[in-house]
């Protein structure tokens, strides 16, 4: 395929609905003309012209295209090169998160299992240069974001350990997807990320919600990242009753592993709220509270698994 100037490019599709939620364009976006050529519609670094995009939407255009090479460069640019300290923040915060997990009432066996998988996942990131480079950018946001992602990953691993149908390799993908679930946030404006999501305007909230598709699009450029991890990132805020975002998908339209990580994300947010006000809690209490207050938002079989988990050897007894 070639752009209007004649140069050869390899392209990936990007939904206009996702682009409308961005503040700026992280890479050039192209419009495909009827004759197959590509015209540069939006240039990297420029503010999103929503009025212009809406005109194209009204004409039936739903998809734009990005150069695969430019997507890769968006992930890999401006990365520090020191191997000795590139995951310093991740490792330091990881130790604290796992210390908290143990206090939250996870049995020794479950704790050791979660920690082993967490270590394996971090090793996988370290070995993949593009993923490693991108995660370095993500961990530079702030420690709270890194801490949250680690806690979601740890809780996902604890939950999945009680589900016999999920194979060991899939457990690693769950942990990886959970760790990367907010991956797209490093492409969003800092002034939006620094605000309490509950105080955002409708416009800014739409931009924040764009981190799901942005993360999926970026990870799709790393060939070693399985599609199910990409779908965890894309769907982790969708809810089975259709109340989630960015697409308002219902139950069976949400990737099953994303349904699990979405639940772990909800538990992590509840824990963080308790922690912020100094309220003591446990994983058992978090699960019971979620089932009683928000159970209808999540897949029935997943809630059933949580109830079984309360009686299993994954959590310490009361």
C-alpha atoms as one frame of an Amber mdcrd trajectory, in Angstrom:
protein
   0.000   0.000   0.000   1.201   3.508  -0.607   0.485   6.971   0.721  -0.483
   9.796  -1.659   3.219  10.628  -2.013   3.950   7.131  -3.351   6.028   5.676
  -0.471   5.282   2.105   0.568   3.757   1.655   4.067   2.378  -1.223   6.111
  -0.797  -0.123   7.875  -2.961  -1.079  10.844  -6.590  -0.033  11.242  -7.692
   2.386  13.995 -11.370   3.002  14.760 -12.426   6.671  14.459 -14.595   6.197
  17.576 -11.390   5.564  19.552  -9.518   8.478  17.958 -12.326  10.857  18.978
 -11.411  10.149  22.607  -7.773  11.203  22.195  -6.414  14.660  22.961  -3.547
  14.605  20.454  -2.405  12.303  17.673   0.538  10.131  18.849   1.304   9.078
  15.264   0.137   9.995  11.755  -3.339   8.781  10.842  -4.255   8.053   7.245
  -7.509   8.004   5.283  -7.823   5.353   2.596  -9.070   6.808  -0.685 -11.426
   4.935  -3.058  -8.510   4.139  -5.383  -6.600   2.441  -2.547  -4.103   5.233
  -1.870  -3.580   6.666   1.620  -3.908  10.345   2.471  -2.439  11.788   5.672
  -5.458  13.041   7.631  -3.935  13.809  11.047  -0.274  14.385  11.826   1.571
  13.182  14.929   1.583  15.641  17.819  -1.365  17.719  16.583  -4.609  18.171
  18.587  -7.480  15.943  17.469  -9.804  17.888  15.138 -13.082  16.284  16.267
 -15.281  18.439  14.066 -13.354  17.310  11.005 -13.480  13.671  12.062 -17.232
  13.854  12.681 -17.706  14.995   9.099 -15.972  11.848   7.893 -18.092   9.750
  10.275 -21.241  11.314   8.791 -20.008  10.172   5.378 -19.739   6.580   6.594
 -16.009   6.470   7.332 -15.428   4.348  10.444 -11.764   3.425  10.167  -8.493
   5.279   9.768  -5.067   3.720   9.337  -1.680   4.073  10.992   1.749   3.109
   9.739   3.006   0.019  11.566   6.478   1.541  11.781   5.136   4.775  13.314
   3.160   2.784  15.890   6.342   0.955  16.850   8.239   4.237  17.116   5.488
   5.663  19.331   6.094   2.811  21.742   9.885   2.802  21.584  10.850   6.488
  21.457  12.403   8.450  24.316  13.287   5.359  26.334  16.101   5.335  28.855
  18.852   2.870  28.020  20.189   1.824  31.424  19.566  -1.914  31.866  20.546
  -1.858  35.523  17.719   0.430  36.626  15.056   0.184  33.927  12.603  -1.691
  36.151  13.712  -0.184  39.431  10.294   1.339  40.176   8.504  -1.858  39.179
  10.618  -4.073  41.429  10.437  -1.765  44.453   6.674  -1.362  44.232   6.212
  -5.069  43.519   7.780  -6.007  46.854   5.371  -3.713  48.718   2.335  -4.949
  46.794   3.088  -8.590  47.577   3.670  -7.733  51.229   0.182  -6.183  51.253
  -1.301  -9.179  49.446  -0.138 -11.481  52.217  -1.689  -9.245  54.877  -4.950
  -9.249  52.891  -5.568 -12.862  53.832  -4.122 -14.942  51.022  -2.826 -18.360
  52.040   0.885 -19.130  51.808   0.448 -21.477  48.838  -1.653 -18.981  46.899
   0.735 -16.163  47.759   3.775 -18.106  46.542   1.936 -19.069  43.362   0.987
 -15.447  42.613   4.493 -14.244  43.323   6.071 -16.870  41.056   3.777 -15.978
  38.168   4.388 -12.269  38.760   8.125 -12.821  38.548   7.735 -14.858  35.351
   5.632 -12.122  33.759   8.148  -9.408  34.612  10.841 -11.613  33.087   8.785
 -11.902  29.887   8.529  -8.119  29.688  12.254  -7.756  30.294  13.082 -10.128
  27.428  10.887  -8.378  24.832  12.665  -5.114  23.819   9.600  -3.237  22.538
   7.418  -4.289  25.449  10.224  -3.499  27.866  10.678  -0.049  26.323   6.980
   0.725  26.490   6.641  -0.489  30.075   9.505   1.772  31.086   7.432   4.682
  29.815   4.365   3.409  31.646   6.170   3.051  34.974   7.353   6.652  34.626
   3.756   7.939  35.046   3.699   7.640  38.842   4.016   4.941  41.460   0.280
   4.803  42.120  -0.383   3.667  38.546   2.360   1.043  38.735   1.173  -0.069
  42.158  -2.422  -0.396  40.966  -1.403  -2.469  37.935   0.690  -4.794  40.101
  -2.172  -5.250  42.562  -4.653  -6.018  39.763  -2.183  -8.559  38.365  -1.638
 -10.167  41.775  -5.371 -10.355  42.529  -6.079 -11.745  39.055  -3.534 -14.485
  39.706  -5.088 -15.305  43.078  -8.566 -15.533  41.531  -7.454 -17.575  38.544
  -5.590 -20.053  40.768  -8.975 -21.308  42.026 -10.267 -21.927  38.488  -9.250
 -25.394  37.335 -10.241 -24.775  33.702  -7.516 -22.198  33.183  -4.186 -23.710
  32.116  -0.822 -22.513  33.553   0.143 -20.741  30.321  -3.195 -18.940  30.333
  -2.620 -17.915  33.945   0.534 -16.123  32.820  -1.423 -14.348  30.093  -4.008
 -13.259  32.671  -1.252 -11.894  34.904   0.424 -10.174  31.943  -2.830  -8.671
  30.675  -3.666  -7.447  34.172  -0.233  -5.888  34.592  -0.618  -4.110  31.239
  -4.333  -3.266  31.536  -3.719   0.501  31.897  -0.846   0.448  29.428  -2.462
   2.996  27.097  -2.468   5.686  29.781   1.107   6.734  29.078  -0.145   8.137
  25.748  -2.762  10.368  27.403  -2.383  14.000  28.596  -0.819  14.232  32.061
  -3.295  16.908  33.156  -6.126  14.380  32.743  -4.273  11.500  34.390  -3.470
  13.653  37.432  -7.145  14.401  38.143  -9.610  12.324  40.127 -11.620  10.506
  37.394 -14.826  11.372  39.258 -14.194  15.092  38.722 -13.510  14.928  34.976
 -15.749  16.634  32.444 -17.607  14.464  29.933 -15.046  15.420  27.290 -12.032
  14.597  29.458 -13.588  11.359  30.661 -13.989  10.262  27.042 -10.290  10.912
  26.527  -9.438   8.869  29.632 -11.629   6.011  28.423  -9.555   5.959  25.244
  -6.684   4.311  27.134  -8.291   0.880  26.598  -8.169   0.965  22.798  -4.883
   2.883  22.799  -3.258   0.157  24.890  -4.617  -2.569  22.631  -3.398  -0.777
  19.508   0.100  -0.355  20.913   0.370  -3.948  22.107  -0.852  -5.227  18.748
   2.479  -4.052  17.333   4.450  -6.392  19.590   4.281  -9.756  17.816   5.086
 -11.767  20.940   2.030 -10.431  22.800  -0.895 -12.887  22.341  -4.248 -11.561
  21.145  -5.937 -12.550  24.418  -3.644 -10.150  26.297  -4.569  -7.413  23.841
  -8.265  -8.154  24.448  -7.801  -7.998  28.222  -6.409  -4.496  27.775  -9.208
  -3.501  25.375 -12.102  -4.896  27.451 -11.040  -4.579  31.108 -13.548  -1.785
  31.799 -16.477  -3.471  30.024 -19.144  -4.924  32.327 -21.547  -7.805  31.737
 -24.646  -5.630  32.244 -23.460  -3.198  29.545 -22.590  -0.402  31.991 -18.859
  -0.413  31.199 -16.736   1.402  28.653 -15.516   2.209  26.053 -18.055   0.222
  23.989 -20.743  -0.775  26.491 -20.306  -4.454  25.586 -22.460  -7.041  27.324
 -21.438 -10.334  28.900 -20.592 -12.801  26.118 -19.199 -10.065  23.877 -16.497
  -9.352  26.460 -13.390 -11.510  26.259 -13.620 -14.063  29.137 -10.152 -13.250
  30.473 -10.995  -9.551  30.361 -14.101 -10.248  32.461 -11.827 -11.800  35.087
  -9.277  -8.965  35.021 -12.081  -6.408  35.103 -13.318  -7.988  38.320  -9.814
  -7.933  39.817  -9.557  -4.287  38.794 -12.779  -3.553  40.703 -11.441  -5.346
  43.796  -8.161  -3.423  43.584 -10.004  -0.093  43.361 -12.117  -0.988  46.391
  -8.988  -1.949  48.308  -7.322   1.331  47.349 -10.360   3.276  48.575 -10.214
   1.433  51.924  -6.464   1.972  52.143  -6.817   5.706  51.483  -9.065   6.173
  54.537  -7.180   3.727  56.759  -9.955   1.112  56.770  -8.769  -2.459  57.356
  -9.966  -5.076  54.910  -9.157  -8.485  53.429  -9.589 -10.118  50.036 -12.468
 -12.084  51.555 -14.267  -8.912  52.646 -13.604  -7.241  49.300 -15.096 -10.207
  47.437 -18.142 -10.465  49.710 -18.822  -6.741  49.394 -18.489  -6.840  45.609
 -20.828  -9.829  45.274 -23.462  -8.160  47.450 -23.276  -4.694  45.885 -22.040
  -5.077  42.303 -22.517  -8.752  41.487 -24.959  -8.047  38.645 -22.253  -6.185
  36.724 -20.137  -9.301  36.321 -20.478 -12.644  34.565 -22.595 -15.138  36.558
 -20.100 -17.981  36.253 -17.341 -15.666  37.457 -19.384 -14.645  40.496 -20.092
 -18.333  41.119 -16.346 -18.982  41.040 -15.812 -16.197  43.562 -18.342 -17.775
  45.924 -16.503 -21.087  45.572 -13.227 -19.300  46.199 -14.511 -18.074  49.579
 -14.752 -21.727  50.686 -11.489 -22.845  49.067  -7.916 -22.993  50.376  -6.928
 -19.866  48.436  -7.920 -17.487  51.245  -7.226 -17.740  54.956 -10.180 -18.571
  57.172 -11.887 -15.855  59.174
